[in-house]
């Protein structure tokens, strides 16, 4: 992309982000108890300095709601001038972390803890700012704000409350009414509320900025406290700002197809930004997902958008400060209430419910609200570690009563000494003298657990019973009996095969499909049942519609290494997509269901080598009036100049992508940027996948950026 074209897209994007940044920066400064200018200084430094040096070009940095609790506590303890010095020192810590290439270390934190922390911060912000909105004063602690909230609600309310409620109403309904991103809701809410306040001449507290901003910057001062206290405050700001910035950078990477973020460089840039902001009397800076996502959605292509947004803020403060001083403080408080509550994401809560990590999320959030940020995060991390240890040491044990006189005990997961007591109780409960099969589906077996099973087997056999130990995978039990136990945990491989293989395993069973089903229930079902149970409870949410041939040699989940719930699949002879005008109601129904109901973000058409349908179309080896002939004729492919079989299969895939775009549902989703179409070619002999390019033919996947 040319520099001029990128610049043309970056300028309007920078204006949109600038319009969002002004009210948010003022509101965050007010919520932190800092001078309002400090929020604007941080916004300028975040845009210009971090934008110029950062490793995530499309990320926009500035004062963030996630640090409000820490900053407010630091200001209350040390004063703002000392807080500015602490911010500058926190920046130096970030520079050291980035120089040591520890950028990715922050991503090792449990997302449930991070999002729980943000949810707790959001609650603290909302609880404090709702008092300001209602005409009162925020308390220093969340529980005090919660305690005083009922009295504040039933108390007397003036014009500030009405203006705040108007701001909230506009924030909630503006995106539903106005669809353009050039008029962000935060800007519209503050602007309209300010205009209403000015029109009616309401006497309410308003933004108060210095008459000469440059001459009244707050210079940093060394905190009047012990070294330990200062170090704690510095580390708290440095670590939280680093984690929030890096997580935001990773999230922004998922929103665009440009260069990926260099997290170590981004961490250094954030450090330089915080040091600069602190020295100039500004708030701490992080990468902000709200501004960054708006930047990407507005069409930004390079770091110039972030830099320009910082310059626009600086010019506006210097030239248009009287306009800012017309803004009611209640409007900024209302913006912060909504921003705080939006840090509690229902989508994330649903995700953690599905992944059984909701307790970690909730405990972290409650801990942040009930105590303080660092204590709450510490409690959340401790719970996350305990949950991890419980899952790592957890195994499933099931004893199935016999239908043919044989008991089957299935043990799956990780079997360590901490879980061996459960296994021992299950085995001890089996009737004496029976025939028992012990099925092991283990990714780890330690010596203590092995000893429990082996001792039971020996005693049970001596008492007249028979025991057969069968292992589906790594042979842990066999290795233990030969004295070779002790290797690390291993991943359970995906099982696949043919019905002929399952039939060979059980030659007395003539029904190959039934034999395969029995093998699935015996060795695979215990592994996938928890995942399938979750899908059964929560429903399917595939991101991909996969259209491919009905050829028995092509197994979509195998060649894409995907599992249940990943692919919504349409298979037919020749992976054909009849044009919308053909009136086909089978493939068409699947496409509309995937796009409109399931909301897939990608549709892939996959052809393959040795395709019988393509060969029939090439050679005319079909009856035109037959059912197969009428079906194949809907492909719309002209095979006159496609060359060999590979070229014809590629031409078929390319044509089906053209046919897909005749469907209104596909057209609308693609135009909205919600859907992408891909073509693939699978070479059966090579067991290798290629990308289909309508112009260049097939290309290796790794050759396509």
C-alpha positions as CSV (number, residue, x, y, z in Angstrom):
1,X,0.0,0.0,0.0
2,X,1.4,3.4,-1.0
3,X,2.3,5.9,1.7
4,X,-0.2,8.5,0.3
5,X,-3.1,6.0,0.2
6,X,-2.3,4.9,3.8
7,X,-2.1,8.5,4.9
8,X,-5.5,9.2,3.4
9,X,-7.0,6.4,5.5
10,X,-5.0,7.3,8.7
11,X,-6.1,10.9,8.8
12,X,-9.9,10.3,9.2
13,X,-9.2,7.4,11.5
14,X,-7.1,9.6,13.7
15,X,-9.9,12.2,13.9
16,X,-12.4,9.5,15.1
17,X,-10.0,8.3,17.8
18,X,-9.3,11.9,18.9
19,X,-13.0,12.5,19.3
20,X,-13.3,9.4,21.6
21,X,-10.1,10.2,23.5
22,X,-11.0,13.7,24.7
23,X,-14.0,12.8,27.0
24,X,-12.4,9.5,28.1
25,X,-9.2,11.2,29.1
26,X,-11.0,13.9,31.1
27,X,-13.2,11.3,32.8
28,X,-10.4,9.0,33.8
29,X,-8.5,11.9,35.3
30,X,-11.5,13.0,37.3
31,X,-12.2,9.4,38.5
32,X,-8.5,9.1,39.6
33,X,-8.7,12.3,41.6
34,X,-5.9,13.8,39.4
35,X,-5.8,17.2,37.7
36,X,-7.8,17.1,34.5
37,X,-4.8,18.2,32.5
38,X,-2.9,15.1,33.5
39,X,-5.4,12.9,31.5
40,X,-4.9,15.1,28.4
41,X,-1.1,15.0,28.8
42,X,-1.2,11.2,29.0
43,X,-3.4,11.1,25.9
44,X,-1.0,13.3,23.9
45,X,2.1,11.3,25.1
46,X,0.4,8.0,24.4
47,X,-0.5,9.0,20.9
48,X,2.7,10.7,19.8
49,X,5.5,9.0,21.8
50,X,4.1,5.4,22.1
51,X,2.6,5.7,18.6
52,X,6.0,6.5,17.1
53,X,8.0,3.9,19.0
54,X,5.4,1.1,19.6
55,X,5.6,-2.5,18.4
56,X,1.9,-2.6,17.7
57,X,1.3,0.0,14.9
58,X,-2.5,0.1,15.1
59,X,-2.7,0.1,18.9
60,X,-3.6,3.5,20.5
61,X,-2.3,4.3,23.9
62,X,-3.5,6.7,26.6
63,X,-4.9,6.9,30.1
64,X,-6.9,3.7,30.8
65,X,-9.7,2.9,33.1
66,X,-7.9,-0.2,34.2
67,X,-5.4,1.8,36.2
68,X,-7.9,4.2,37.8
69,X,-8.1,2.3,41.1
70,X,-4.3,2.1,41.6
71,X,-3.8,5.7,40.6
72,X,-6.5,7.0,42.8
73,X,-5.1,5.1,45.8
74,X,-1.6,6.4,45.0
75,X,-2.7,10.0,44.8
76,X,-4.6,9.7,48.0
77,X,-1.5,8.4,49.8
78,X,1.3,10.4,48.2
79,X,-0.3,13.3,46.4
80,X,-0.3,13.9,42.6
81,X,3.3,15.3,42.2
82,X,4.7,12.2,43.9
83,X,2.4,10.0,41.8
84,X,3.8,11.5,38.7
85,X,7.3,10.5,39.9
86,X,6.1,7.0,40.6
87,X,4.6,6.8,37.0
88,X,8.0,7.9,35.6
89,X,9.8,5.2,37.6
90,X,7.2,2.6,36.5
91,X,8.1,3.5,32.9
92,X,11.7,2.7,33.6
93,X,10.7,-0.8,35.0
94,X,8.7,-1.4,31.7
95,X,11.7,-0.4,29.6
96,X,13.9,-3.0,31.6
97,X,11.2,-5.7,31.1
98,X,11.0,-5.0,27.4
99,X,14.8,-4.9,27.0
100,X,15.0,-8.3,28.8
101,X,12.5,-9.6,26.2
102,X,9.9,-10.5,28.8
103,X,7.0,-9.1,26.7
104,X,5.3,-12.5,26.2
105,X,5.7,-13.5,29.9
106,X,2.7,-11.4,30.7
107,X,0.6,-13.6,28.5
108,X,1.2,-16.5,30.8
109,X,-1.3,-15.0,33.2
110,X,-4.7,-16.7,33.3
111,X,-7.1,-14.7,31.1
112,X,-9.8,-15.4,33.7
113,X,-7.7,-13.5,36.3
114,X,-7.0,-10.6,33.9
115,X,-10.6,-10.2,32.9
116,X,-11.8,-10.7,36.5
117,X,-9.4,-7.9,37.5
118,X,-10.8,-5.6,34.8
119,X,-14.4,-6.5,35.9
120,X,-13.5,-5.6,39.5
121,X,-11.9,-2.3,38.4
122,X,-15.1,-1.6,36.3
123,X,-17.3,-2.1,39.4
124,X,-15.1,0.1,41.5
125,X,-15.2,2.9,38.9
126,X,-19.0,2.6,38.4
127,X,-19.6,2.6,42.2
128,X,-17.5,5.7,42.7
129,X,-18.7,7.7,39.7
130,X,-22.4,7.0,40.2
131,X,-22.1,9.1,43.4
132,X,-20.7,12.0,41.4
133,X,-23.5,11.5,38.8
134,X,-26.1,11.7,41.6
135,X,-24.7,14.9,43.0
136,X,-22.6,13.5,45.8
137,X,-19.0,12.7,46.5
138,X,-17.2,9.4,45.9
139,X,-15.7,7.6,48.9
140,X,-12.1,6.3,48.9
141,X,-13.1,2.6,49.1
142,X,-15.6,0.6,47.1
143,X,-17.4,-0.9,50.0
144,X,-18.1,2.5,51.4
145,X,-19.5,3.6,48.0
146,X,-21.7,0.5,48.0
147,X,-22.8,1.2,51.6
148,X,-23.7,4.8,50.9
149,X,-25.4,4.1,47.6
150,X,-29.0,3.6,48.8
151,X,-28.9,6.9,50.7
152,X,-27.5,8.6,47.7
153,X,-30.2,7.3,45.4
154,X,-33.1,8.4,47.6
155,X,-31.5,11.8,48.4
156,X,-32.1,15.1,46.7
157,X,-30.9,15.3,43.1
158,X,-30.3,18.5,41.1
159,X,-29.5,19.3,37.5
160,X,-26.2,17.3,37.6
161,X,-28.2,14.1,38.0
162,X,-30.5,14.9,35.0
163,X,-27.5,15.7,32.8
164,X,-25.8,12.5,33.9
165,X,-28.9,10.4,33.1
166,X,-29.2,12.1,29.7
167,X,-25.5,11.3,29.0
168,X,-26.1,7.6,29.8
169,X,-29.2,7.5,27.6
170,X,-27.3,8.9,24.7
171,X,-24.4,6.5,25.2
172,X,-26.8,3.5,25.2
173,X,-29.0,4.5,22.3
174,X,-26.7,6.4,20.0
175,X,-25.0,3.4,18.4
176,X,-28.5,1.9,17.5
177,X,-29.6,5.1,15.8
178,X,-26.4,6.4,14.2
179,X,-24.4,3.8,12.3
180,X,-21.3,5.8,11.3
181,X,-18.2,5.5,13.3
182,X,-17.3,9.2,12.5
183,X,-19.7,10.2,15.4
184,X,-18.7,8.1,18.4
185,X,-21.3,7.7,21.2
186,X,-19.0,9.2,23.9
187,X,-18.4,12.4,21.9
188,X,-22.1,12.7,21.0
189,X,-23.2,12.2,24.6
190,X,-20.8,14.7,26.1
191,X,-21.4,17.3,23.3
192,X,-25.2,17.0,23.5
193,X,-25.3,17.1,27.3
194,X,-23.0,20.2,27.3
195,X,-25.2,21.9,24.7
196,X,-28.3,21.2,26.8
197,X,-26.6,22.5,29.9
198,X,-25.5,25.7,28.2
199,X,-28.9,26.3,26.6
200,X,-30.7,26.0,30.0
201,X,-28.0,27.8,31.9
202,X,-27.7,25.1,34.6
203,X,-25.4,25.9,37.5
204,X,-23.4,22.6,37.8
205,X,-19.7,21.8,38.3
206,X,-17.8,21.9,35.0
207,X,-14.3,21.0,33.7
208,X,-11.7,23.4,35.1
209,X,-8.5,23.7,33.1
210,X,-5.5,26.1,33.7
211,X,-5.7,29.3,31.8
212,X,-2.2,28.6,30.5
213,X,-1.7,24.8,30.3
214,X,2.0,24.8,29.5
215,X,3.0,27.0,32.4
216,X,1.0,25.0,35.0
217,X,2.3,21.5,34.4
218,X,2.7,19.5,37.6
219,X,6.3,18.6,38.0
220,X,7.1,15.2,39.6
221,X,8.4,15.2,43.2
222,X,10.1,12.3,45.1
223,X,7.5,10.6,47.3
224,X,7.7,11.2,51.0
225,X,7.6,7.5,51.9
226,X,9.8,4.5,52.6
227,X,11.6,2.7,49.8
228,X,9.3,-0.4,50.2
229,X,6.1,1.6,49.9
230,X,7.5,3.5,46.8
231,X,8.7,0.2,45.2
232,X,5.3,-1.4,45.7
233,X,3.5,1.5,44.0
234,X,5.9,1.5,41.1
235,X,5.7,-2.2,40.5
236,X,1.9,-2.2,40.8
237,X,1.6,0.5,38.0
238,X,4.3,-1.1,35.9
239,X,2.9,-4.6,36.0
240,X,-0.7,-3.8,35.5
241,X,0.0,-1.3,32.7
242,X,2.3,-3.9,31.0
243,X,-0.3,-6.7,31.2
244,X,-3.1,-4.5,30.0
245,X,-1.0,-3.1,27.1
246,X,0.2,-6.5,25.9
247,X,-3.2,-8.1,26.1
248,X,-4.7,-5.2,24.2
249,X,-1.9,-5.5,21.5
250,X,-2.7,-9.2,21.1
251,X,-6.4,-8.5,20.8
252,X,-5.8,-5.8,18.2
253,X,-3.7,-8.3,16.1
254,X,-6.8,-10.4,15.7
255,X,-8.7,-7.4,14.2
256,X,-6.5,-6.7,11.2
257,X,-4.3,-8.5,8.6
258,X,-1.3,-6.1,8.8
259,X,2.0,-6.7,10.6
260,X,1.9,-8.6,13.9
261,X,2.8,-6.9,17.1
262,X,6.4,-7.0,18.5
263,X,5.5,-7.3,22.2
264,X,8.9,-6.6,23.5
265,X,9.2,-3.4,21.4
266,X,5.7,-2.4,22.5
267,X,6.7,-2.9,26.2
268,X,9.7,-0.6,25.8
269,X,7.6,2.0,24.0
270,X,5.0,1.9,26.8
271,X,7.8,2.4,29.3
272,X,9.2,5.4,27.4
273,X,5.7,6.8,27.2
274,X,5.0,6.4,31.0
275,X,8.4,7.9,31.9
276,X,7.7,10.9,29.6
277,X,4.1,11.2,30.9
278,X,5.2,11.1,34.5
279,X,7.9,13.7,33.9
280,X,5.4,16.0,32.3
281,X,2.8,15.5,35.1
282,X,0.5,13.0,33.2
283,X,-1.3,9.9,34.2
284,X,0.1,6.4,33.5
285,X,-0.4,5.1,30.0
286,X,-1.5,1.7,28.6
287,X,-2.6,0.4,25.3
288,X,-6.4,1.0,25.3
289,X,-8.6,-1.6,23.6
290,X,-11.5,0.8,23.1
291,X,-9.5,3.4,21.2
292,X,-7.5,0.7,19.4
293,X,-10.5,-1.2,18.1
294,X,-12.1,2.1,17.0
295,X,-8.8,2.9,15.2
296,X,-8.9,-0.4,13.3
297,X,-12.6,-0.1,12.5
298,X,-12.2,3.4,11.2
299,X,-9.7,2.1,8.6
300,X,-6.3,3.0,10.0
301,X,-3.4,1.3,8.2
302,X,-0.2,2.6,9.9
303,X,1.0,4.0,13.2
304,X,0.5,7.5,11.7
305,X,-3.2,7.4,12.9
306,X,-2.2,7.0,16.6
307,X,0.4,9.8,16.3
308,X,-2.0,12.2,14.6
309,X,-4.7,11.6,17.2
310,X,-2.2,12.7,19.9
311,X,-1.4,15.9,17.9
312,X,-5.0,16.7,17.5
313,X,-5.5,16.5,21.2
314,X,-2.6,18.8,21.9
315,X,-3.8,21.4,19.4
316,X,-7.4,21.2,20.8
317,X,-6.2,21.8,24.4
318,X,-4.0,24.7,23.4
319,X,-6.5,26.4,21.1
320,X,-9.9,25.3,22.3
321,X,-9.7,25.0,26.1
322,X,-12.8,27.2,26.7
323,X,-14.9,24.6,24.9
324,X,-13.7,21.9,27.2
325,X,-14.5,24.0,30.2
326,X,-18.2,24.0,29.2
327,X,-18.4,20.2,29.9
328,X,-20.4,19.3,33.0
329,X,-18.5,17.0,35.4
330,X,-21.7,14.9,35.7
331,X,-21.4,14.1,32.0
332,X,-17.9,12.7,32.4
333,X,-19.0,10.8,35.5
334,X,-21.8,9.2,33.4
335,X,-19.3,8.2,30.7
336,X,-17.1,6.5,33.3
337,X,-20.1,4.7,34.8
338,X,-20.9,3.2,31.4
339,X,-17.2,2.5,30.6
340,X,-16.8,0.8,34.0
341,X,-19.8,-1.5,33.6
342,X,-18.7,-2.4,30.1
343,X,-15.5,-3.8,31.6
344,X,-17.8,-6.6,32.8
345,X,-18.3,-8.5,29.6
346,X,-21.2,-10.9,29.4
347,X,-19.5,-12.6,26.4
348,X,-16.4,-13.3,28.6
349,X,-18.6,-14.6,31.4
350,X,-20.3,-17.0,29.1
351,X,-16.9,-18.2,27.8
352,X,-15.6,-18.8,31.3
353,X,-18.8,-20.7,32.2
354,X,-18.2,-23.0,29.2
355,X,-14.6,-23.5,30.2
356,X,-15.4,-23.9,33.9
357,X,-13.2,-21.0,34.9
358,X,-16.0,-18.7,36.2
359,X,-15.0,-19.1,39.9
360,X,-11.6,-17.7,39.1
361,X,-13.1,-14.8,37.3
362,X,-15.7,-14.0,40.0
363,X,-13.2,-14.4,42.9
364,X,-10.7,-12.1,41.3
365,X,-13.4,-9.5,40.6
366,X,-14.9,-9.7,44.1
367,X,-11.4,-9.6,45.6
368,X,-10.5,-6.4,43.7
369,X,-13.7,-4.7,44.9
370,X,-13.6,-6.0,48.5
371,X,-9.9,-5.4,49.2
372,X,-7.6,-3.7,46.6
373,X,-6.3,-4.5,43.2
374,X,-3.1,-6.3,44.1
375,X,-4.7,-8.4,46.8
376,X,-7.6,-9.3,44.5
377,X,-5.3,-10.4,41.7
378,X,-3.2,-12.4,44.1
379,X,-6.3,-14.2,45.4
380,X,-7.4,-14.9,41.8
381,X,-4.0,-16.2,40.8
382,X,-3.9,-18.5,43.8
383,X,-7.3,-19.9,42.9
384,X,-6.2,-20.3,39.2
385,X,-3.2,-22.3,40.3
386,X,-5.4,-24.5,42.5
387,X,-7.8,-25.1,39.7
388,X,-5.0,-26.0,37.4
389,X,-3.5,-28.5,39.9
390,X,-6.9,-30.0,40.4
391,X,-7.4,-30.4,36.7
392,X,-3.9,-31.7,36.1
393,X,-4.3,-34.4,38.8
394,X,-7.9,-35.3,37.9
395,X,-9.0,-38.5,36.3
396,X,-12.3,-40.0,35.3
397,X,-13.2,-43.4,36.6
398,X,-16.2,-45.4,35.4
399,X,-17.2,-49.0,36.1
400,X,-19.7,-50.5,33.7
401,X,-21.7,-53.5,34.8
402,X,-21.4,-56.5,32.5
403,X,-23.8,-57.5,29.8
404,X,-21.7,-60.5,28.8
405,X,-20.3,-61.4,32.2
406,X,-17.3,-59.0,31.9
407,X,-16.9,-55.8,34.0
408,X,-15.2,-52.8,32.3
409,X,-13.4,-50.2,34.3
410,X,-12.4,-47.1,32.3
411,X,-9.8,-44.7,33.7
412,X,-9.0,-41.6,31.6
413,X,-7.1,-38.4,32.1
414,X,-4.1,-37.9,34.5
415,X,-3.7,-40.5,37.1
416,X,-1.4,-39.5,39.9
417,X,-1.1,-40.6,43.5
418,X,-3.6,-37.9,44.6
419,X,-6.3,-39.5,42.5
420,X,-5.4,-43.1,43.2
421,X,-7.7,-43.4,46.2
422,X,-10.8,-43.0,44.0
423,X,-9.5,-45.6,41.6
424,X,-8.8,-47.9,44.5
425,X,-12.3,-47.5,45.8
426,X,-13.8,-48.3,42.4
427,X,-11.7,-51.4,41.9
428,X,-12.4,-52.6,45.5
429,X,-16.1,-52.4,44.8
430,X,-16.0,-55.0,42.0
431,X,-17.5,-58.4,42.8
432,X,-15.0,-61.1,43.5
433,X,-14.1,-63.7,40.9
434,X,-15.4,-61.8,37.9
435,X,-13.7,-61.1,34.6
436,X,-12.5,-57.5,34.5
437,X,-11.1,-55.4,31.7
438,X,-9.3,-52.2,32.9
439,X,-9.3,-49.6,30.0
440,X,-6.5,-47.0,30.5
441,X,-6.8,-43.7,28.5
442,X,-4.0,-41.9,30.3
443,X,-1.7,-39.0,29.5
444,X,0.3,-39.6,32.7
445,X,0.7,-42.3,35.3
446,X,2.9,-42.0,38.3
447,X,4.3,-44.8,40.4
448,X,2.0,-44.5,43.3
449,X,-1.1,-44.8,41.2
450,X,0.4,-47.6,39.2
451,X,1.1,-49.5,42.4
452,X,-2.5,-49.2,43.5
453,X,-3.7,-50.8,40.2
454,X,-1.0,-53.4,40.1
455,X,-1.5,-54.5,43.7
456,X,-5.2,-54.8,43.2
457,X,-4.7,-56.8,40.0
458,X,-2.4,-59.2,41.8
459,X,-4.8,-59.7,44.8
460,X,-7.9,-59.9,42.5
461,X,-6.3,-62.6,40.4
462,X,-5.2,-64.7,43.4
463,X,-8.8,-64.5,44.6
464,X,-10.0,-66.2,41.4
465,X,-10.8,-63.3,39.2
466,X,-9.3,-62.5,35.8
467,X,-7.9,-59.0,34.9
468,X,-7.0,-57.7,31.5
469,X,-5.3,-54.3,31.2
470,X,-5.8,-52.5,27.9
471,X,-4.2,-49.2,27.0
472,X,-5.4,-47.1,24.1
473,X,-2.3,-44.8,23.9
474,X,1.1,-44.4,25.5
475,X,1.5,-47.7,27.2
476,X,2.1,-46.3,30.6
477,X,1.1,-49.4,32.4
478,X,3.4,-51.6,30.3
479,X,6.3,-49.2,30.8
480,X,5.7,-49.2,34.5
481,X,5.8,-53.0,34.7
482,X,9.1,-53.0,32.8
483,X,10.6,-50.4,35.1
484,X,10.6,-47.6,32.5
485,X,8.0,-45.3,34.1
486,X,9.0,-41.7,34.6
487,X,8.7,-39.8,31.3
488,X,6.8,-36.6,31.2
489,X,3.2,-36.0,30.4
490,X,2.2,-36.8,26.8
491,X,-0.6,-35.6,24.7
492,X,-3.2,-38.1,23.8
493,X,-3.1,-38.5,20.0
494,X,-6.3,-38.2,17.9
495,X,-7.6,-41.6,16.9
496,X,-8.6,-42.4,13.4
497,X,-8.7,-45.4,11.2
498,X,-10.9,-47.4,8.9
499,X,-13.7,-49.8,9.7
500,X,-11.6,-52.5,8.2
501,X,-9.1,-52.0,11.0
502,X,-11.8,-52.1,13.7
503,X,-13.1,-55.3,12.1
504,X,-9.6,-56.8,12.2
505,X,-9.5,-56.0,15.9
506,X,-12.7,-58.0,16.4
507,X,-12.8,-60.6,13.7
508,X,-15.9,-62.3,15.2
509,X,-18.0,-59.2,14.5
510,X,-19.2,-59.0,10.9
511,X,-20.7,-55.6,10.9
512,X,-17.8,-53.2,10.2
513,X,-19.7,-50.0,11.1
514,X,-20.9,-51.5,14.4
515,X,-17.4,-52.6,15.2
516,X,-16.2,-49.1,14.6
517,X,-18.9,-47.6,16.8
518,X,-18.0,-50.1,19.6
519,X,-14.3,-49.1,19.3
520,X,-15.3,-45.4,19.5
521,X,-17.4,-46.0,22.6
522,X,-14.6,-48.1,24.1
523,X,-11.5,-46.0,23.5
524,X,-12.5,-42.5,22.2
525,X,-15.8,-41.7,23.8
526,X,-14.3,-41.3,27.3
527,X,-11.9,-38.7,26.0
528,X,-14.4,-36.6,24.0
529,X,-17.5,-36.9,26.1
530,X,-16.8,-33.9,28.3
531,X,-16.3,-31.7,25.2
532,X,-19.4,-33.1,23.5
533,X,-21.4,-32.6,26.7
534,X,-20.4,-28.9,26.7
535,X,-21.4,-28.6,23.0
536,X,-24.7,-30.3,23.7
537,X,-25.4,-27.9,26.5
538,X,-24.2,-24.6,24.9
539,X,-25.0,-25.3,21.2
540,X,-22.7,-25.1,18.2
541,X,-20.7,-21.9,17.4
542,X,-18.5,-22.9,14.5
543,X,-16.5,-20.1,12.8
544,X,-16.1,-22.0,9.5
545,X,-18.4,-23.3,6.8
546,X,-16.5,-26.0,5.0
547,X,-17.8,-27.1,1.6
548,X,-16.1,-30.1,0.2
549,X,-16.5,-33.3,-1.8
550,X,-18.3,-36.4,-0.7
551,X,-15.3,-38.5,-1.6
552,X,-14.7,-41.1,1.1
553,X,-10.9,-40.5,1.1
554,X,-11.4,-36.9,2.2
555,X,-12.0,-36.5,6.0
556,X,-12.5,-32.8,6.8
557,X,-11.8,-32.9,10.5
558,X,-8.7,-35.0,9.9
559,X,-7.1,-32.8,7.3
560,X,-7.9,-29.6,9.3
561,X,-7.0,-31.1,12.7
562,X,-10.4,-29.9,14.0
563,X,-12.9,-31.4,16.4
564,X,-16.5,-31.4,17.2
565,X,-18.0,-27.9,17.0
566,X,-15.3,-26.5,14.8
567,X,-16.6,-27.0,11.2
568,X,-20.1,-26.6,9.8
569,X,-19.7,-28.9,6.8
570,X,-21.6,-29.3,3.5
571,X,-20.5,-32.3,1.4
572,X,-21.7,-33.3,-2.0
573,X,-20.4,-34.8,-5.2
574,X,-17.8,-32.4,-6.6
575,X,-18.1,-29.8,-3.8
576,X,-20.5,-27.9,-6.0
577,X,-22.3,-24.7,-5.0
578,X,-25.2,-24.2,-7.4
579,X,-25.8,-20.5,-8.2
580,X,-28.5,-18.8,-6.2
581,X,-30.7,-18.4,-9.3
582,X,-30.7,-22.2,-9.8
583,X,-33.2,-22.5,-7.0
584,X,-31.2,-25.2,-5.2
585,X,-32.7,-25.6,-1.6
586,X,-30.2,-28.0,-0.1
587,X,-26.8,-26.4,-0.5
588,X,-28.5,-22.9,-0.4
589,X,-30.2,-23.7,2.9
590,X,-26.9,-24.8,4.4
591,X,-25.2,-21.6,3.3
592,X,-27.9,-19.3,4.6
593,X,-28.1,-21.2,7.9
594,X,-24.3,-20.9,8.4
595,X,-24.1,-17.2,7.5
596,X,-27.3,-15.8,9.0
597,X,-28.0,-18.1,11.9
598,X,-24.6,-19.4,13.0
599,X,-22.7,-16.3,11.9
600,X,-19.6,-18.0,10.5
601,X,-16.8,-15.7,9.6
602,X,-15.3,-17.8,6.9
603,X,-16.4,-20.1,4.1
604,X,-14.0,-22.5,2.5
605,X,-14.5,-24.6,-0.7
606,X,-12.1,-27.5,-0.7
607,X,-11.4,-29.6,-3.8
608,X,-9.0,-32.6,-4.0
609,X,-6.9,-34.6,-6.3
610,X,-8.5,-37.6,-8.1
611,X,-11.9,-36.1,-7.9
612,X,-14.3,-38.3,-9.8
613,X,-16.9,-35.6,-10.3
614,X,-14.3,-33.3,-12.0
615,X,-13.0,-36.2,-14.1
616,X,-16.6,-36.9,-15.2
617,X,-17.0,-33.2,-16.2
618,X,-13.7,-33.3,-18.1
619,X,-14.4,-36.4,-20.0
620,X,-18.2,-36.2,-20.3
621,X,-18.4,-39.5,-18.5
622,X,-21.9,-39.1,-17.2
623,X,-25.5,-39.1,-18.5
624,X,-26.6,-35.5,-19.0
625,X,-30.3,-36.3,-18.3
626,X,-29.6,-38.4,-15.2
627,X,-29.7,-37.1,-11.7
628,X,-25.9,-37.0,-11.5
629,X,-25.6,-35.2,-14.8
630,X,-28.2,-32.6,-13.9
631,X,-26.3,-32.0,-10.6
632,X,-22.8,-31.7,-12.2
633,X,-24.2,-29.3,-14.8
634,X,-24.8,-26.8,-12.1
635,X,-21.1,-26.4,-11.4
636,X,-20.8,-23.7,-14.1
637,X,-17.2,-24.6,-14.9
638,X,-15.7,-24.3,-18.4
639,X,-13.1,-27.0,-18.7
640,X,-11.9,-26.1,-22.2
641,X,-8.6,-24.4,-21.1
642,X,-8.0,-25.7,-17.6
643,X,-5.3,-28.2,-18.7
644,X,-4.6,-31.2,-16.5
645,X,-6.7,-32.6,-13.7
646,X,-5.1,-30.4,-11.1
647,X,-5.9,-27.3,-13.1
648,X,-9.5,-28.4,-13.6
649,X,-10.0,-29.1,-9.9
650,X,-8.6,-25.7,-9.2
651,X,-11.0,-24.1,-11.8
652,X,-13.9,-25.9,-10.2
653,X,-13.0,-24.5,-6.7
654,X,-12.6,-21.0,-8.1
655,X,-16.0,-21.2,-9.9
656,X,-17.8,-22.4,-6.7
657,X,-16.4,-19.3,-5.0
658,X,-18.0,-17.2,-7.7
659,X,-21.2,-19.1,-7.3
660,X,-21.1,-18.5,-3.5
661,X,-21.1,-14.7,-4.1
662,X,-24.5,-15.0,-5.9
663,X,-26.2,-15.6,-2.6
664,X,-27.6,-12.5,-0.9
665,X,-26.6,-13.7,2.5
666,X,-23.0,-14.1,1.4
667,X,-23.0,-10.7,-0.4
668,X,-24.3,-8.9,2.6
669,X,-21.9,-10.5,5.1
670,X,-18.9,-10.0,2.8
671,X,-19.8,-6.4,2.2
672,X,-20.1,-5.8,5.9
673,X,-16.6,-7.3,6.5
674,X,-18.0,-10.2,8.5
675,X,-17.2,-12.9,6.0
676,X,-14.2,-14.1,4.0
677,X,-14.2,-16.8,1.3
678,X,-11.3,-19.2,0.7
679,X,-10.4,-21.9,-1.8
680,X,-8.3,-25.0,-0.9
681,X,-6.9,-28.0,-2.9
682,X,-6.0,-31.2,-1.0
683,X,-3.5,-33.5,-2.7
684,X,-4.4,-37.0,-1.5
685,X,-1.1,-38.6,-2.5
686,X,1.0,-35.9,-0.7
687,X,-1.4,-35.4,2.2
688,X,-0.8,-31.7,1.7
689,X,-3.1,-28.7,1.5
690,X,-2.7,-25.9,-1.0
691,X,-4.4,-22.5,-1.3
692,X,-6.4,-21.9,-4.5
693,X,-5.7,-18.5,-6.1
694,X,-8.2,-17.6,-8.9
695,X,-5.3,-16.1,-10.9
696,X,-2.2,-18.1,-9.9
697,X,-3.7,-21.5,-9.4
698,X,-2.6,-23.5,-6.3
699,X,0.0,-22.2,-3.9
700,X,1.4,-23.6,-0.7
701,X,-0.3,-22.3,2.4
702,X,2.9,-21.0,3.9
703,X,3.6,-18.9,0.7
704,X,0.4,-16.9,1.3
705,X,0.6,-14.1,3.8
